[in-house]
Amino acid sequence: MSERLTRGRLMAALLLSLLLHALLLGGLARFDHVRDMMPVEPITAVLLPPPPAPRPPPAQPPAPEAKPVPVAKQERPVRTPPATTLPAPTVPRSGTAIEQASVPPEGEASTTNENDGRMQAAARIERDGDITDRPKDGPVMDNAEQLSPLNALIGEAELEFDVYRNGSLHLGRTHYQWAHDGSRYRIDTVTETTGLAGLLKPLRIEQRSEGMLDARGIQPQRYVQTASQAKPPPEEVIFDRDAGRLSLRSGDRLSSDELAPATQDMVSLWLEIIWRAQEGGEFDFAVANGRRSAPRWFVPDDELSSLETGLGRLLVKHIHVRALPGDNQVDVWLAPNLRWLPVRILFTDRKGETYDQRIRRMSFAGQTLSAQDTRASAPAGERAAPPAFDSDVPIFLR
């Protein structure tokens, strides 16, 4: 049964295959490839020259080099020297015009306490006034401002000095006081013996100078000197600038002399020295008293130095005052940190005798500096000789 079915299927498949081949062959024969194709136009190929190379773009000009932006220079801060704060004014212990400084009893205080007392008044100045921090010339002025007595001299000051003969013998005191208002000035001095010298030879001499001041300097108009004893005789100097003459009077003796430019009297010379020293360099002028007028030459040291004083160790400018042979020689020490005020004045006569004025007290700008004691004691085992006066007038008044 299965063989009949298999044989029948094969025969059917064979017939179907023959039929498909016949159909395929007949269809292909009727298909015309050439007739059914679309006409094709001929394509002509032409060789063209290559296109020109593209022109390069124009070169751009080089960019300018960037200039460095200047950096603003930072100004260095100006160092302002610390303001010197002076000690509070000393309250006087009495109603007298000249303050009496207290001196501790001998042997009561130790050496350390004595030194501390002497330095107390100027401790702040010493700390702020180191020598290496200060200018060696005069004060630094603004370019538009010229140094003159109007800006170099303090308007009012008061100074007191102890006076010693030959370094150790205390004779007395000298007191200076002046004031100016920018056009006129007045300066007074009082010198008097004190202590043992005052008992043996009491002496009080007063001097006064009045006049004008301007950008050229101090211009005295009148100088007078009076004494509490018959000697020395009173003196007077009149400065006649219109006539260019000096009228001199010593006691009853009258004389006249030529008025040289910048001539000063016996006390106005200190004001002239104070402001001229701040200019720096050497200078000169004549000095007149009731008897005559004589030239003086002022030679400052090149460098600043230090000086031990009753107010402590101070920065100073030493000025040598030279005179004609036979006249007194003078040395003065000015303190730049104290408005160029004098702190020591040394007079030397032709015999070699010296009269030394050492600062004891100073007042200016509402402040006061005081020393406890400036007296020099005699060496151990020696006693100071009693004062022996060969003249009624100290050499610095002659």
C-alpha positions as CSV (number, residue, x, y, z in Angstrom):
1,M,0.0,0.0,0.0
2,S,2.8,2.4,1.0
3,E,4.7,1.5,-2.1
4,R,1.7,2.6,-4.4
5,L,1.5,5.9,-2.5
6,T,5.1,6.6,-2.8
7,R,5.3,5.8,-6.5
8,G,2.2,8.0,-7.2
9,R,3.8,10.9,-5.4
10,L,7.0,10.7,-7.3
11,M,5.1,10.6,-10.6
12,A,3.1,13.7,-9.7
13,A,6.2,15.6,-8.7
14,L,7.9,14.7,-11.9
15,L,5.0,16.0,-14.0
16,L,4.9,19.2,-12.1
17,S,8.6,19.8,-12.6
18,L,8.3,19.2,-16.4
19,L,5.4,21.6,-16.5
20,L,7.3,24.4,-14.7
21,H,10.3,24.0,-17.0
22,A,8.1,24.3,-20.1
23,L,6.5,27.5,-18.9
24,L,9.8,29.0,-18.0
25,L,11.4,28.3,-21.4
26,G,8.4,29.7,-23.3
27,G,8.3,33.0,-21.4
28,L,12.0,33.7,-21.8
29,A,11.8,33.2,-25.5
30,R,9.1,35.8,-25.9
31,F,11.1,38.5,-23.9
32,D,13.1,40.9,-26.2
33,H,15.8,42.5,-24.2
34,V,16.9,45.0,-26.9
35,R,13.3,46.2,-27.7
36,D,12.5,46.9,-24.1
37,M,15.7,48.8,-23.3
38,M,15.5,52.7,-23.1
39,P,17.6,54.6,-25.6
40,V,20.9,55.8,-24.1
41,E,22.5,59.1,-25.2
42,P,26.2,59.1,-25.8
43,I,28.4,60.8,-23.2
44,T,31.3,62.9,-24.4
45,A,34.2,63.3,-22.0
46,V,36.4,66.4,-22.4
47,L,39.6,66.9,-20.5
48,L,39.7,70.4,-19.0
49,P,42.9,72.1,-17.6
50,P,43.1,72.1,-13.9
51,P,41.7,75.2,-12.2
52,P,44.3,77.8,-11.1
53,A,45.5,77.4,-7.6
54,P,43.5,79.6,-5.2
55,R,45.2,82.9,-4.4
56,P,46.5,82.9,-0.8
57,P,44.8,85.5,1.4
58,P,46.8,88.7,2.0
59,A,49.2,88.5,4.9
60,Q,47.8,90.2,7.9
61,P,50.1,92.9,9.4
62,P,51.8,91.6,12.6
63,A,49.9,92.6,15.6
64,P,51.7,95.4,17.5
65,E,53.5,94.1,20.6
66,A,51.5,94.8,23.7
67,K,53.3,97.4,25.7
68,P,53.7,96.5,29.3
69,V,51.2,98.4,31.4
70,P,53.3,100.5,33.8
71,V,52.7,99.5,37.4
72,A,51.9,102.5,39.5
73,K,54.9,103.1,41.8
74,Q,53.8,102.8,45.3
75,E,55.0,105.7,47.3
76,R,57.1,104.8,50.2
77,P,55.5,106.1,53.4
78,V,57.3,109.0,54.9
79,R,58.6,108.2,58.3
80,T,57.6,110.9,60.7
81,P,60.0,111.1,63.6
82,P,58.1,110.4,66.8
83,A,57.0,113.6,68.5
84,T,59.1,114.3,71.5
85,T,56.9,114.5,74.5
86,L,58.6,116.5,77.2
87,P,58.0,115.8,80.8
88,A,55.2,117.6,82.5
89,P,56.1,121.1,83.8
90,T,57.8,121.1,87.2
91,V,55.6,122.8,89.9
92,P,57.7,125.5,91.6
93,R,58.1,125.0,95.4
94,S,58.1,128.7,96.0
95,G,56.7,131.9,94.6
96,T,60.1,133.0,93.2
97,A,60.5,133.5,89.5
98,I,63.5,131.1,89.5
99,E,62.6,127.6,90.6
100,Q,64.9,126.1,93.3
101,A,65.7,122.5,92.4
102,S,65.7,120.2,95.4
103,V,69.1,118.6,96.2
104,P,69.1,115.5,98.3
105,P,71.3,115.5,101.5
106,E,74.8,114.3,101.0
107,G,75.1,110.5,101.4
108,E,71.4,109.9,101.7
109,A,70.7,108.7,98.2
110,S,72.6,105.9,96.4
111,T,74.6,106.5,93.2
112,T,71.8,104.8,91.3
113,N,69.1,107.1,92.7
114,E,71.2,110.2,92.0
115,N,71.7,109.2,88.4
116,D,68.1,108.3,88.0
117,G,67.1,111.7,89.4
118,R,69.4,113.6,87.0
119,M,68.1,111.7,84.0
120,Q,64.4,111.8,84.9
121,A,63.7,115.1,83.3
122,A,65.2,114.2,79.9
123,A,64.6,110.4,79.9
124,R,62.1,110.6,77.0
125,I,64.4,112.9,75.0
126,E,67.3,110.6,75.5
127,R,65.3,107.6,74.3
128,D,63.9,109.4,71.2
129,G,67.0,111.4,70.4
130,D,69.7,108.9,69.4
131,I,72.6,110.5,67.7
132,T,72.6,108.3,64.6
133,D,68.9,109.1,63.9
134,R,69.4,112.9,63.6
135,P,70.5,115.0,60.8
136,K,74.1,116.4,60.9
137,D,73.2,119.6,59.3
138,G,70.6,122.3,59.9
139,P,66.9,121.6,60.0
140,V,65.2,120.3,56.8
141,M,63.1,123.2,55.4
142,D,60.5,123.2,52.7
143,N,61.9,124.4,49.3
144,A,59.5,127.3,49.4
145,E,60.5,128.3,53.0
146,Q,63.8,129.9,53.7
147,L,65.4,129.6,57.0
148,S,65.2,132.8,59.0
149,P,64.9,134.0,62.6
150,L,61.1,134.0,62.1
151,N,60.9,130.2,61.8
152,A,64.2,129.2,63.5
153,L,63.7,130.9,66.8
154,I,61.2,129.7,69.3
155,G,58.8,132.5,70.3
156,E,59.4,132.4,74.0
157,A,62.0,130.6,76.2
158,E,63.5,130.8,79.7
159,L,66.9,129.3,80.6
160,E,68.8,129.1,83.9
161,F,72.4,128.1,84.2
162,D,74.7,127.3,87.2
163,V,78.0,129.2,86.9
164,Y,81.3,127.6,87.9
165,R,84.8,129.0,88.0
166,N,87.6,126.8,86.7
167,G,85.3,123.8,86.6
168,S,84.4,123.2,90.2
169,L,83.8,126.4,92.2
170,H,80.2,127.3,92.1
171,L,79.8,131.1,91.9
172,G,76.1,131.7,91.1
173,R,73.5,131.6,88.4
174,T,72.6,133.2,85.1
175,H,69.0,133.5,84.0
176,Y,68.0,134.2,80.3
177,Q,64.5,135.0,79.2
178,W,63.3,136.2,75.8
179,A,60.2,136.6,73.6
180,H,59.4,137.7,70.1
181,D,56.3,138.2,68.0
182,G,57.8,137.9,64.6
183,S,58.8,141.5,64.2
184,R,60.1,142.7,67.6
185,Y,62.1,140.9,70.3
186,R,63.2,141.5,73.9
187,I,65.8,139.4,75.9
188,D,66.7,139.9,79.6
189,T,69.5,138.3,81.5
190,V,70.3,138.3,85.3
191,T,73.6,137.1,86.7
192,E,74.1,136.9,90.5
193,T,76.4,135.3,92.9
194,T,74.9,132.8,95.3
195,G,76.1,130.7,98.3
196,L,79.5,131.4,99.7
197,A,80.4,133.6,96.7
198,G,77.3,135.6,97.3
199,L,78.2,136.2,101.0
200,L,81.8,137.2,100.2
201,K,81.1,139.3,97.1
202,P,77.4,139.9,96.4
203,L,76.8,140.8,92.8
204,R,73.7,141.2,90.6
205,I,74.0,142.4,87.0
206,E,71.0,142.8,84.7
207,Q,71.1,143.2,80.9
208,R,68.5,143.9,78.4
209,S,68.4,144.0,74.6
210,E,65.4,145.2,72.5
211,G,65.0,145.5,68.7
212,M,63.6,144.1,65.5
213,L,64.0,140.8,63.7
214,D,63.2,139.9,60.1
215,A,64.5,137.5,57.5
216,R,68.0,139.1,57.6
217,G,68.5,138.4,61.3
218,I,68.4,140.1,64.7
219,Q,68.6,143.9,64.6
220,P,69.2,145.3,68.1
221,Q,68.1,148.9,68.7
222,R,69.1,149.4,72.3
223,Y,71.2,147.5,74.9
224,V,71.5,148.4,78.6
225,Q,73.4,146.9,81.6
226,T,72.9,147.8,85.2
227,A,74.4,146.5,88.5
228,S,73.4,146.5,92.1
229,Q,76.9,147.8,93.2
230,A,79.0,150.7,92.0
231,K,81.0,148.3,89.8
232,P,80.6,147.6,87.0
233,P,79.3,151.0,85.8
234,P,76.1,151.0,83.8
235,E,76.4,150.6,80.1
236,E,74.3,151.5,77.1
237,V,74.5,150.9,73.3
238,I,72.2,152.7,70.8
239,F,72.1,151.3,67.3
240,D,71.5,154.1,64.8
241,R,71.0,152.2,61.5
242,D,70.1,155.3,59.5
243,A,73.4,156.9,60.3
244,G,75.3,153.6,60.4
245,R,76.8,154.4,63.9
246,L,76.9,153.0,67.4
247,S,76.5,155.3,70.4
248,L,78.4,153.8,73.3
249,R,78.2,154.7,77.0
250,S,80.1,153.1,79.9
251,G,79.5,155.1,83.1
252,D,80.2,158.7,82.2
253,R,82.3,157.8,79.2
254,L,80.7,158.4,75.8
255,S,82.1,157.2,72.5
256,S,80.9,156.2,69.0
257,D,81.8,153.5,66.6
258,E,80.9,152.3,63.1
259,L,77.8,150.0,62.9
260,A,78.9,147.0,60.9
261,P,76.2,144.8,59.3
262,A,74.7,142.2,61.6
263,T,76.3,143.7,64.7
264,Q,74.9,142.3,68.0
265,D,75.1,143.3,71.6
266,M,76.2,141.2,74.7
267,V,72.8,139.3,74.9
268,S,71.2,139.5,71.5
269,L,74.2,137.5,70.2
270,W,72.7,134.3,71.6
271,L,69.6,134.7,69.5
272,E,71.7,135.3,66.4
273,I,73.9,132.3,67.2
274,I,70.8,130.0,67.6
275,W,69.3,130.7,64.2
276,R,72.6,131.1,62.3
277,A,73.8,127.7,63.6
278,Q,70.9,126.0,62.0
279,E,72.0,127.2,58.5
280,G,75.2,125.3,58.9
281,G,78.8,126.4,58.1
282,E,80.9,129.2,59.6
283,F,79.6,132.8,60.2
284,D,80.8,136.0,61.8
285,F,79.5,139.3,63.1
286,A,80.6,142.1,65.6
287,V,79.6,142.3,69.2
288,A,79.2,145.7,71.0
289,N,79.2,146.6,74.6
290,G,79.3,150.1,76.3
291,R,83.0,150.5,75.5
292,R,83.7,149.1,72.1
293,S,82.6,146.9,69.2
294,A,84.8,143.9,68.2
295,P,84.5,141.1,65.6
296,R,83.7,137.5,66.5
297,W,84.1,134.4,64.3
298,F,81.9,131.3,64.8
299,V,83.2,127.9,63.8
300,P,80.9,124.9,64.3
301,D,82.1,121.3,64.5
302,D,81.4,119.3,61.4
303,E,79.6,116.5,63.3
304,L,77.1,116.4,66.1
305,S,78.2,115.0,69.4
306,S,76.8,114.2,72.8
307,L,77.1,116.0,76.1
308,E,76.4,115.0,79.7
309,T,74.3,117.7,81.3
310,G,72.1,118.2,84.3
311,L,69.2,117.3,82.1
312,G,70.8,114.1,81.0
313,R,72.8,113.1,77.9
314,L,71.9,115.4,75.0
315,L,72.7,115.6,71.3
316,V,74.6,118.9,70.8
317,K,76.3,121.1,68.1
318,H,79.5,122.5,69.5
319,I,80.4,126.0,68.2
320,H,83.7,127.7,68.8
321,V,83.5,131.5,69.2
322,R,86.9,133.1,68.3
323,A,87.9,136.7,69.0
324,L,90.9,139.0,68.6
325,P,94.0,138.3,70.7
326,G,93.4,139.4,74.3
327,D,89.6,139.1,74.1
328,N,87.6,136.3,75.7
329,Q,87.2,133.0,73.8
330,V,83.8,131.4,74.0
331,D,82.5,127.9,73.3
332,V,78.7,127.1,73.2
333,W,76.8,123.9,72.9
334,L,73.4,124.0,71.3
335,A,70.8,121.1,71.6
336,P,69.0,120.5,68.2
337,N,66.4,118.3,69.9
338,L,65.5,121.2,72.2
339,R,64.9,123.8,69.6
340,W,68.7,124.6,69.3
341,L,68.7,126.1,72.8
342,P,72.1,126.5,74.5
343,V,72.8,123.9,77.2
344,R,76.4,125.0,78.0
345,I,78.5,128.2,77.6
346,L,82.2,128.2,78.4
347,F,84.2,131.5,78.7
348,T,88.0,131.5,78.7
349,D,90.1,134.6,79.4
350,R,93.6,135.3,78.3
351,K,95.0,134.0,81.6
352,G,93.2,130.6,81.0
353,E,90.6,131.2,83.7
354,T,87.2,129.7,82.8
355,Y,83.6,130.5,83.7
356,D,81.4,127.6,82.8
357,Q,77.6,128.0,82.5
358,R,75.8,124.7,82.7
359,I,72.1,124.3,82.1
360,R,70.0,123.9,85.2
361,R,66.5,124.5,84.0
362,M,64.7,125.4,80.7
363,S,61.1,126.3,79.8
364,F,59.7,126.6,76.3
365,A,56.5,125.7,74.5
366,G,54.7,125.2,77.8
367,Q,57.1,122.6,79.1
368,T,59.8,122.7,81.7
369,L,63.0,120.6,82.1
370,S,64.8,120.7,85.4
371,A,68.0,119.3,86.7
372,Q,68.3,118.1,90.4
373,D,71.9,119.3,90.7
374,T,74.6,120.3,88.4
375,R,77.3,121.2,90.9
376,A,80.7,119.5,90.5
377,S,82.1,118.3,93.8
378,A,85.8,118.6,94.7
379,P,87.9,115.4,94.5
380,A,88.0,113.2,97.6
381,G,90.3,114.5,100.3
382,E,90.4,118.0,98.8
383,R,88.3,121.1,99.8
384,A,87.3,123.6,97.3
385,A,89.2,126.9,97.8
386,P,87.1,129.9,98.8
387,P,86.4,132.3,95.9
388,A,89.2,134.7,95.2
389,F,88.0,137.6,93.1
390,D,90.5,139.5,91.0
391,S,87.6,141.5,89.5
392,D,84.2,142.6,90.4
393,V,82.8,141.5,87.1
394,P,82.9,137.9,85.7
395,I,84.7,137.7,82.4
396,F,81.6,136.8,80.4
397,L,80.2,140.3,81.3
398,R,83.4,142.2,80.4
